[in-house]
Amino acid sequence: MNSTAASLGAQDLERARFNMIEQQIRPWDVLDQRVLDVLAATPREAFVPEKYRTTLAFSDISIPLEHDQYMLPPKLEGRLLQSLALRPTDKVLEIGTGSGYLTACLARLAAQVLSVDIFADFKNAAERKLAGQDIGNVELKVEDAAAGW
């Protein structure tokens, strides 16, 4: 059991995730049931930096990552996923792996995801987190997409 589950309890985590969806994401007109199901099934707290897991994992804010990067607020992640209208046969190119949370959601909505990040530590951490969620349809690369990749 991870530290979040240990400190909050499984029921508390599920309640926090439910509230995130019902009070933040759904009011932003994210109504696609596939997207809502993926957000409910993907443990956001597993992708949030350890020091923020018990306090910010389900908050309606951008969560700081290393290298002056941020996780998007949940409502933006939901809106983005819905706007893509991914089909189960789609292949996705994601520029900026970050925490790997959006990568995990994309992988659950599409057939395959190629995610590129300039920071090797983001790639390595996302690789571990995705494996921990049994997500295997993602290829991660360390590249500078702005440099003509």
Phi, psi and omega per residue, in radians:
M1 nan 2.300 -3.129
N2 -1.323 2.979 -3.052
S3 -1.132 -0.546 3.116
T4 -1.127 -0.857 3.141
A5 -1.086 -0.654 -3.126
A6 -1.162 -0.701 -3.074
S7 -1.492 -0.584 -3.116
L8 -1.685 -0.520 -3.062
G9 1.543 2.559 -3.072
A10 -1.062 -0.709 3.134
Q11 -1.145 -0.675 3.118
D12 -1.132 -0.700 3.108
L13 -1.094 -0.798 -3.140
E14 -1.113 -0.680 3.100
R15 -1.129 -0.765 3.124
A16 -1.101 -0.720 3.122
R17 -1.154 -0.781 3.104
F18 -1.017 -0.841 3.131
N19 -1.086 -0.690 3.100
M20 -1.008 -0.799 -3.112
I21 -1.199 -0.828 -3.050
E22 -1.323 -0.551 -3.045
Q23 -1.790 -0.316 -3.126
Q24 -2.018 -0.874 -2.974
I25 -1.415 -0.929 -3.120
R26 -1.029 -0.739 3.114
P27 -1.104 -0.273 3.075
W28 -1.564 0.387 3.113
D29 1.105 0.521 2.970
V30 -1.573 1.789 -3.019
L31 -2.139 -0.052 3.109
D32 -1.146 2.046 -3.045
Q33 -1.108 -0.596 3.092
R34 -1.071 -0.770 3.141
V35 -1.135 -0.805 3.130
L36 -1.074 -0.689 3.106
D37 -1.128 -0.704 3.120
V38 -1.152 -0.741 3.112
L39 -1.123 -0.625 3.109
A40 -1.244 -0.552 -3.057
A41 -1.588 -0.233 -3.081
T42 -1.771 2.004 -3.060
P43 -1.270 1.638 -3.110
R44 -0.940 -0.642 -3.111
E45 -1.073 -0.434 3.119
A46 -1.260 -0.269 -3.097
F47 -1.893 -0.146 3.133
V48 -1.432 2.440 3.081
P49 -0.908 2.452 -3.051
E50 -0.808 -0.775 -3.044
K51 -1.203 -0.214 3.135
Y52 -1.946 -0.048 -3.007
R53 -1.022 -0.768 -3.062
T54 -1.483 -0.197 -3.079
T55 -1.991 -0.583 -2.995
L56 -2.151 -0.060 -3.004
A57 -0.927 -0.618 -3.069
F58 -1.994 0.210 -3.108
S59 -1.345 2.681 -3.122
D60 -1.496 1.016 -3.136
I61 -2.525 2.894 2.959
S62 -1.368 2.336 -3.108
I63 -1.784 2.206 -3.112
P64 -1.110 2.404 2.999
L65 -2.048 3.117 3.045
E66 -1.147 2.959 3.042
H67 1.036 0.540 -3.141
D68 0.992 0.572 3.081
Q69 -1.841 2.914 -3.090
Y70 -2.492 2.606 2.888
M71 -1.382 2.460 3.082
L72 -1.208 2.697 3.006
P73 -1.088 2.625 -3.097
P74 -0.935 -0.682 -3.108
K75 -1.127 -0.606 3.094
L76 -1.266 -0.659 3.086
E77 -1.073 -0.777 3.124
G78 -1.105 -0.784 3.140
R79 -1.105 -0.740 3.126
L80 -1.073 -0.840 -3.132
L81 -1.077 -0.719 3.117
Q82 -1.153 -0.740 -3.108
S83 -1.084 -0.545 3.135
L84 -1.201 -0.453 3.140
A85 0.848 0.869 -3.094
L86 -1.180 2.511 3.033
R87 -1.844 2.751 -3.122
P88 -1.079 -0.232 3.140
T89 -1.736 -0.052 -3.065
D90 -1.284 2.645 2.990
K91 -1.960 2.373 -3.015
V92 -2.112 2.394 2.962
L93 -1.881 2.078 3.111
E94 -1.932 2.193 3.082
I95 -1.761 1.957 -3.114
G96 1.763 1.569 -3.114
T97 -1.242 -0.665 -3.141
G98 0.980 -2.258 -3.106
S99 -1.278 -0.374 -3.086
G100 1.677 -0.122 -3.107
Y101 -1.130 -0.886 3.126
L102 -1.111 -0.610 3.066
T103 -1.023 -0.790 3.129
A104 -1.088 -0.749 3.123
C105 -1.132 -0.768 3.099
L106 -1.027 -0.747 -3.111
A107 -1.112 -0.542 3.126
R108 -1.403 -0.271 3.130
L109 -1.754 -0.397 -3.035
A110 -2.136 2.991 -3.127
A111 -1.312 -0.651 -3.036
Q112 -2.683 2.520 3.107
V113 -2.276 2.284 2.951
L114 -1.929 2.066 -3.104
S115 -2.061 2.283 -3.075
V116 -2.084 2.302 3.074
D117 -2.393 2.600 -3.138
I118 -1.373 -0.334 -3.072
F119 -1.791 2.079 -3.116
A120 -1.101 -0.602 -3.139
D121 -1.168 -0.570 3.046
F122 -1.135 -0.791 3.140
K123 -1.061 -0.835 -3.097
N124 -1.120 -0.750 3.128
A125 -1.170 -0.743 3.128
A126 -1.097 -0.665 3.112
E127 -1.016 -0.801 3.125
R128 -1.143 -0.772 -3.108
K129 -1.152 -0.734 3.124
L130 -1.138 -0.715 3.095
A131 -1.090 -0.667 3.110
G132 -1.131 -0.350 3.101
Q133 -1.771 0.140 -3.109
D134 1.001 0.690 3.091
I135 -1.788 1.973 -3.041
G136 -2.048 0.051 -3.107
N137 -1.726 0.582 -3.136
V138 -2.175 2.359 2.975
E139 -1.980 2.223 -3.124
L140 -1.912 2.406 3.115
K141 -2.331 2.626 2.994
V142 -1.829 1.925 -3.107
E143 -2.653 2.811 3.000
D144 -1.760 1.695 -3.077
A145 -1.106 -0.409 -3.141
A146 -1.392 -0.161 -3.084
A147 -1.759 0.610 3.065
G148 1.423 0.326 -3.125
W149 -1.149 nan nan
